[in-house]
């Protein structure tokens, strides 16, 4: 915590002023993101996760990845091109098309959104899945998207979460389906109050006393490895640091913070990770001890080692993608509001299904599989 103060003398202040222009631009971007998300969910999402899935889970996931990957790509464009946030990658240059388990520190509520910047560069944006708290599944529109993208909801109580996690993890074993499964082992975002409580717990139990991360919870990580080890290529150990202040969701929307995001990546082949639960837990604890040291150096030096492992996003490709998403969703919007009553009935049906499917965690099974059974 002391190290972070060395990074900036402007702690407690916004790095950029929230001007009327930034506010108007932010509301405009957010309205575009929400409206396009709704149309994608209702028209594309319903077709992909219901109609296609009745025939093939593989092709359902492929179509979902293509269309929703295009929508998710709007966010890195917002961060890097509109807000002018500098995203600096360092560490190892990882291969483009691997099935991976990704672990990261959890500085703030929007860390997971910056993992999209890495996934986009690796062609895996539509295939990234998160393990996230179940309350987020109740968000309007976004909760539907989390369900369609097969995020794993948890209550943060292992006796409740274990069966849900293992059941969903068992559906990710097909090596034909690309997979980026992202996990934040700390279980919650970092605050000074949580850190103080965590250090007290560590001192009482003979565990490492960490300053920049919380002690990881190991059971979820062990379960992921137990279920998926045979079909993963590697674990990506990702460390995220912010200059000069950790952003909130609205900071991202209005472009006031962060000015720089630094993302350090280390690739660990799956064969280099222990197999027993005790050794896996010890390995993860060691990783977070190293992560704490890496962040201490970042806050004192202002950067991670071995920078420049990834290039900038192509502005042209981003603009083409934005135009395609807006044209598609605008067409859907036109049919919804200005065409026959049948489109309005379809939208009502799709909304009803998505809301109930998200609430009850319903996913159709292929008809062929049911007939065989």
N, C-alpha and C positions, 0 to 999 in steps of 0.2 A: 504493500500500500504506500509506503514511503517512496519506493522507487517510481511509482506512477506520477508522483508530484514533481519529480525531477524532469519529467517529459515536457511539462508545460507550466508556465507561470500564470496561465489563464484558466486554471482549474475553477470550475463553478460558473464559467461564462461560456456562452455559445461561441464556437469558432467563427461562424458567420452570422451576421445580423439577419433577423427575420424581417425582411422588408416587405412592403405591400406587394411588390412584384413577385417575390418568392412565394408569398402566401397565395396569390392568385394562380401562379403556375402550379403550385402544389395541389390546390383544390382541383384544377383542371386535369392534372395527371391522375389524381385519385379517382375522379369521376370516370375518366376513360378506362382505368384499370377495373373498376367495379362493374361498369356497364358491359365491357367486353367479357369479363369473367362470367357474369350472369348468362349472357347469350351463349358463350362457349359451353357452360354447364348444361343449359337446358336443351340446346340443339345437338351439340357434338357429344357432350358427356353422356346423355341418355342413350344415344345410339351406340356409343362405344362400350359402355359398361352393362347395358341390358341386351340390346339386339345382337351385337357382335359376340358378346360373352356367352350367349346361348349356344353358339356354335364352336367357339375356340377362345380359351383364356389367353393363349399366346398372341393371337391376332387382335384381340381386344386390348391387351396391354400395348401392343405395337401402335395401334391407332391412337390410343389415349396418350402415349408418349409423344407421338408426332404433333398432335393438335395442342395438347396442353404444354408441351415443351415450347411451342411457338408463343403461347401466351406468357409463360413464365419468363421468357427471354425479354419481355418488356421491362422487367425489374432491373436486370443488369444495365439495360440501356438507360433507365432512369438514373441509376446510381452513377454510372461512369461517364455518360455522354451529356445528360441534362444537368445533373447536380455537380458534375465535375469532381466527383470523389475519385481520388487516386487509389487504385487497388494494386498493391505490390505483392507479387508472389515470390516465395523464396524456398530454399531447401532443395528437394529433389524434383526433377522433371518426371512426372509419372506418365505411364502409357495411356493412350486415349480410350481403349475399349476393354476394360477389365470389370469383373464382378468383384465388388469390394464392400467391406465394412469400414465406415469412416467414423472415427472418434474425434471429438473436438472439445476444447474448453468453452465455457458458457459465460461470457462477459456480460451480455445484455440480451434483451428480448428479441433482437433482430439478427443475432449471429447466424442463424440458419438461413437467412435470406442472402447473406454474402457467400455461402457455400454454392449458391446458384451461379455465381460468377466463375467459379472453378468448374462446375459441372458443365456449363455452357461451352467452355473452351475444350472440354473433353468429349463433347457430343453425347452427354448423358443427362441432360437437363430434365427431360421428361421421365427418366427412370429413377430419379432420386426419391427416396422414401425416408421419412423421419419417424423416430419414436418420440411421441410428444404427449403432453398432459391431456387427459381426456376432456377437460373443460374447453379446450380450443375446438373440439369437434362440434360444440354447440354454437359456434359463431355463425351468423347468417351468411349464406353464400360461400364464405371461405371454408366453413365446416363441411359443406357438400364437396368442395374441391379436395379437401384432405381425405375424405372417404373414397372418392373416385381414384385418387392417386395412391390409395392403399397405404396411408400412414397408419402406424400402430399406436392406438391410444392407451395410455397407462394412468393408473390412479396413484402411483408412487407407493403402493402397498404390495409387496411381493406376493403375499398369499392371495391377493386378488388378481394381480397382473400376470403371474406366471402362466396360467392356462391360456389367457388371451394372446400373450406374446408367442408362446410356442405354437399355438394353432395357426397364427398368421405367418410366422416364420416358416412353417412347414409348407406353405404355398409358394415360397420364393426359391425353391430348390431346383427348378428347371433351368439347366445351363443355357438353354436357348433364349431365356428372358434376361436381358441386361439388368443389372442391379447395382445401385448405389444406396446402401442402407446407412443412414446417418444417426449416430447416437451421441448424446451429451451425458457422459457418465456422472457428472456432478449432480445431475437431476434438477438443478435450479440455476438461475443466473446468479452471478457473483455480486455481493454487496459487502461493505465493510462489516456490517453487523453479522451477517452470515459467516464471514471469515473469522471473526473473533470467536463466535460460538464453535466453529469448526476447529480452530486452534486449541481451544479448551478441551474439546473432545479428544483431539489427537494427543495432547499432553497426558490426559488421564489414561489413555489406552496404549501408550508407547508407539504411536504412529508418527510419521513425518509431519512437522509443523510447516505448513505452506502459507505463503504470503499473497500469491497472485491467483491461485486456483483453490477450489475446495477439494476435499478428499473424494475420490470417485467411489460411486456405489458399483460394486462389482458383479452383482447377480445378473443384471440384464445383459451385460457384456458377455458373461460366461454362457448364458443361454443362447445368445446370438451365435457364438462360436460353436457351441455343441450342436445346434440345429443346422448350421450352414457351412461348417468347416470344409466338407467334402466338395462344395460347389463354389468356393470363393478363391480368388487369385491372391488377394492381399488385404491387409489392413492399412488404411491411410490415417496416420496420426497428424491431425491438423491443429495448429495453434494460431489463434486470432488475436491481434493486438490493434488498438485504435489510437490514432492521433487526432485530436488532443484530448478527446473525451469520448466515452462510450455513448453511442447514439440510442435514442428511442425510435419507435416506429414513426412518429410524427416528424422527428428530426430528419429521417430518411425521406419522407414525403416532401417536406418543404426545402430540403437541401441545405440545412444549416449545419448539420454534422453527419458523418465525420468528414474531415478534409482528406484523411488518408486511412485506409484499411490495409493492414499487413497480414498476410496469410502464409504461414510456414508449413510446408508439407513434408512429411517423411513417409516413405513407403516401406512396409514390413511384409515380406513374403509370408503367406499363411503357414508355411512349414517352419518358420522361425519362432512361432508362438507356442508356448507350452500347451499340453493337452489336459492335464488334471486341473480341477477347479481351483485348488489351493495355489498352484503355480501360476495359473492365469490371473488370479486376484493379485498375487505378488507382482507379476509382470505389469499389470495395469497401474498399480500403485507406483512402481518405478517410473513408468511413462509420465505420470502426473508430477512426480518429483522433478524429472527432467524438464517438463513443461513449465513448472514454476521457475526454475533457473533460467530457462530461455526467455520467459517474460520479464524477469528481473533485468536481464541484459538489454531487452528491448526498451524498457522504460528508462534505462540509464543512457543507452546509446542512440535510440530513435529508430532502430531497424533490426531485422533478423539477419542472420548470416546467409550468404549465398543467394543474394537477390537476383531477380530478372529471369526466373525460370519459365514465365509465361508471357506471351505478347499481349498487345492491346486488342480489344474487340474491333472488328471491322465495322466502321460507321455505315458503309453501303449495305452490308448484309443486315445490320440492325434495322435500317430504314425500310428495306424491302420486307423484312419480317413484320414490322409495325403496320405497313400499308396492307399487307395480306390479312393480318388479324382484324384490322379495322374494317376492311372491305367485307370480309366474311361475316363479322358480327353485325355490321350495319345492314347487310342484306337480310340477316335473320331478324333484326329489329324491324325492318320494313314489313316483312311478312307478318310479324306479330301484331303490329298496330294498324296496318293498312290493307291487309288481305282478308280472306274469308274467316268465318267464325271457327273453322276447323283448326287453324293455327293457334288461336287463343285457347281452344280446348286442349290442344297438344301441350302448350306451355303449362297450363294448369295441371295436366296429368303428370308431366315431367317434374314439376316442382313438388307435387304431392309425393311422387315416388322418391325423389332425392332426399326430401326431408325425412321421410319414414325410414328409408334405407340407411341413412346416416345415423339416425337415432337408434335403430335396432341392429345396426351393423350387418345388413343384409347384402349378400353378393350372389347373383344367380350362378348356378352350375350349368355347364354345357349339356344340352339335350342328349347328345351322343353318350356321355358318361352316365346320365340317368337311365337311359334305355339299357345300357350294358349291365347296370346294377340291378 
